[in-house]
Each structure stands twice: as structure tokens, then as C-alpha cells.
């Protein structure tokens, strides 16, 4: 589940970087190109909102004990989305002011406006750079987490294999013990059956000897 979230996360980082770059370009573009870029930015902002919704759904499906880190990321991304929308509104307002000034022929304070636009563009580029660095850091952390998970799975596999080997040895020992006990029980049963056959024979022999003993005594008495 976290892999889907991280995929959306990387898409969001790339998309917001493109939006930031286009917002910074809007004031310097010709009127016809500005309209096209503004429309494109509006479309990309909607795509970014959809990505946030998908990421939010993924976070809800993550187990509660692992959800805190992803929830913090979501708050950061939502704040970033709000800043982008604010910057876009300012850019559109500046674009509208430029159109109005062109129509009215108002060239006053043009150098100050250019300086303000340059400062705004510089701030946007710096934010875009920070987002790219954050995205790269997230990718590195994701790779490290993946390696740790693979190592843990490898250790778990070794433990399971050792447990299976111990079970096989235990089964083999139980089989040997069962055969020994079966042999001992068979020997005991055979001995008991021999005793049972001998007892009637001795009893019969004793009965046969008793009359002869009595006749001998009678003759002696006579």
C-alpha cells in the first residue's frame, strides 16, 4: 500500500514543480501564450488535487501504527497546494493588471513592477528547488526502506527454513521412537502369549499326576 502512496507522491512532486515553473513564466509571456499557459496551469492544478485525493485514500488504508508519518506528509502537501493556488491567483491578477495597463497605456512604475515580478519568480524557483530536493530525499528514503524490508524478508525466510528442518528432524526421531516402541510392544505380547499357552499344560499335567499318587498311597497302606 505504501508503494502506491509513494508513486502518487513522486507524481505530485513532478507536477507541482511544473506548475511552479509555469506560474513564474506567466507575467513574462506574450498575451496569446499567457492565455494558453494559464489554461494549462488550471488543468494541472486539478490533476494535483486528484493526486492529493488518491494519496489521502491510500493513507486511510495504511495501518494506524504506520499512518503518522504519511499523515504528516499529507498535511505538508496540502499546504503546498494552497500556496500554489495563491501564487497562481496572484499571477493571474498581475496578468490582468498588465492587460489593463496595456489597454489604458499606463506605463507608470514599470521598473518596480518588473522588480517585484523578478522577486516573486525567484521565490517560486527556490520553492520549486526545495520541492525537487524533498522529492529526491523521499525517493532515497523509499529505497532504503525497500532494502531493509528485503533484508528482513530474507532473515524471515532463513528462520522458516531452519524451523522446517527442525520439524523434519523431529518427525524422523518420532518415527524411530515409534518403531522402537512397536517392537518392544510386540516382544511383550509374544512373551505373554507364550506364558498363556504354558499354564494350561502345567495344569493338565498336575491333574494327571494326582490319581497315580493316591493309588500309590493306598497300596502302601495295605
Secondary structure, DSSP 8 states (H G I E B T S, - for coil): -HHHHHHHHHHHHHHHHHHHHHHHHHTTS-HHHHHHHHHHHHHHHHHHHHHHHHHHHHHHHS-HHHHHHHHHHHHHHHHHHHHHHHHHHHHHHHHHHHHHHHHHT--TTHHHHHHHHHHHHHHHHHHHHHHHHHHHHHHHHHHHHHHHHHHHHHHHHHHHHHHHHHHHHHHHHHHHHHHHHHHHHHHHHHHHHHHHHHHHHHHHHHHHHHHHHHHHHHHHH-
